[in-house]
Amino acid sequence: MPGGAGRGLLLSGAVFVLLAALAACGGNDRSGSGGQPAKQSSASGSAAGWFTACPTPRGPATGTPKPPAVTLTCAHDGRSMRLDRAYGKPTVINVWASWCPPCRQELPQIQAYAKKHPEVVVLTVDTRDTTDAGLSFAQAAGVRLPTLYDPKQRLLAGVHRSALPLTLLLRADGTLAYTYNSTALTAGSLAALVRKELG
């Protein structure tokens, strides 16, 4: 019957959309937005005024294992930054995207942690995203953390992960101490993780 067939097609379509949404943070598609780099738009000027300046490292990481030697762009001023660097302090690198629901829950908690722990360098990486979408979410969430753009998700590939959110803990010498890739962190659970892994 035409009416029944139509309802069946609509139901199948709705199920497909739901499954696609649930799988979004799995990150199986490594190509980004149709394989295109992050959109450079009129929001870039606003990004420079919104995000905090990226920290300046003291030098290269000294020891192993090092984080991936990828070079990304700082949202604040457009300068290139390598991630295999030491900051002389324990360092948290949080990887997120505006399209990832757990990231949207977690990122404000990362901001809250950073505010309470100035002795720790906190840096974030907006991955497989557009500059407009990332900035819009950060502004809505009140997150102004130093942020790098990684439209081609090179950092995720470098640590052999695809799912978000992801958090890397680096020692003061820049070496990689721990990779967290599970449920959304809170400010409290991140603090506990940093104490456990970085002392």
N, C-alpha and C positions, 0 to 999 in steps of 0.2 A: 504494500500500500504506500502511495506517495507520501502521506503524512507521517507514517511510521518510519519510513526510510529517511525522511528529512530530519526527524527528531533523533534518529540513530546517528546520522552524520554530525549533527550539532553536539551530541553527547561525546562522540569520539574526539571531535575537535577540542572540546573543553578539557577532556582528560589529557590530551597531548599538551595543551598549554600549561596545565597544572604540573605535569611531570617535568616539562622543560624548566619551569620556574624553580622547582625543588632541586633540580640538578645544577642550577646556575653556578653555585659556588664550588662545584666539583672541578671546574676549570679544565675539562677535557679538551675543549677547543683552545689551542694555544695561539691561535692566529690573531686574537684581539677582535676589534670591531671589523669583521670582514677582512681581516688581514691588514687593515690600514693602521698607520700610526695614530697616536692621540691627536685629536683635532686642536690645532692652534687657532684660537678664536679671539674675539674681542674680550673674552674673560681673562686673557693672559695678564693684562694690566691690573685687573682687580686681584688676580692671584698674587702678583708682586706686592700689593698693598695688604693682602690678607694674611698669607702664611709668614711665619717667623723665619728669619734668616737661617740658612743651614749652617751647622757648626763647622769650624775649621779644624781639620785633623792635625795632629802633631807630627805625623809621618806615616810611613807604611807599617802594616802589621808586622810584628816581629815574632815569628814562631808559627806553629801549625796546630790545628787546621785553621786556615784563613777563610773568611767569607769569599764568595765569588768575586773575581776581579772584573766586575762590570762597572761601566761608567754611565751615570744617569744625570738628568738635568734637574737642578734645584728650581722649584716653583717660584721662589722669592726673587731671584735675580738672574736665572737662566744659566748660571755657571755649571760647568761639568764637574761631577764628583765621583771618584772611585770609592767603592764600598770596602775594599780590602785595606782599610786605614785604621790607625789607632788614635783615640781621642784622649788618652791618659786617664780615662774614667770608665767605669762599667757603662756599657752602651746597649740600649734596646732599639732594635729596628723592627717596626711593625709594618706588615704589608697588607694593604686593603684595597677595596674598590667600591665605588658608589653603588654598584649593582648587586653587591653581596650582602644579604640581610644580616648574617652574624657580624660582618665588619661594621655595619651601621650601628649595631648594638655595642660593639667593642671599642670603636675608636674614641668616643667620648670618655670611656673609662681609661684609655691610654692617656688622654689629656689630663684627667684627674690625677692619675699616678704621677705624671711629669710635674704637675704643679706642686705636689707634696714631696718630690724627691729631686731637688736641683743638683744633688751630687751624682745623678745618673744622666748621661746623654740620652735623649729620646728623639729618634728620627723615624719618620714614616715614609712609606713608598706607596704611591697610588699606581696600581698596575692594571693593565688591560682596560683602560678607561679613557674617556675624553676629558680634556682639561675643563670644559664647561661643567660636565656632570660631577667631577671630583670637587671642583670649587663650590658648586651649588650645595652639595651635601655637607662639605666642611663648614660652610657659612651657616647653614641651617642648624648644624649640630654644635656650633660655637667652637670648632676645633681649629686652632691656629698653629699647630705643631710644625716644625721644619719638615718640609715634604719634598720628595723627589718624584719625578715622573718616570714610569717604566711601561710604556704602551705595549712593548713587545714581550713583556714578562720575562726578561732575561734573568732577573734575580731568582724567580721561581725555578726556571730551568737550571740555573746554576746550583741550586740546592736539591734538585731532582724532586721537586714537589709541584703539584698542580692545584691543590685545593686551598681555599682561603677561609678564614684569616690565617696568617703565618707570622710568627714572631721569632726573631733571632736575638740571642743574648751573646754579646761580645765582652771579652775581658778588657781591662784597661790597655793591654798591649795590642788590641785589635783582633786577637784570635777568637775563633768561634767556640763558645762554651756549650751552647744548647740551642736546639731548634724545636720550637713549640708549634704544632700544627693540629690543633684539636678545637674544642668548643671555645666560644668567645670568652676572653679573659675579662675579669673585673679589675678595678684598681687594687683591691686587696689580694686577689689571686696572683696578679702580676708581681706585686711586692713580695709575696711569699716565694714565688718562683725565682726572682732575682736574688733574694737572700740565700736560697738553697744552692743555686748554680754559680753565683758570682761572689757570695760571701758578704 
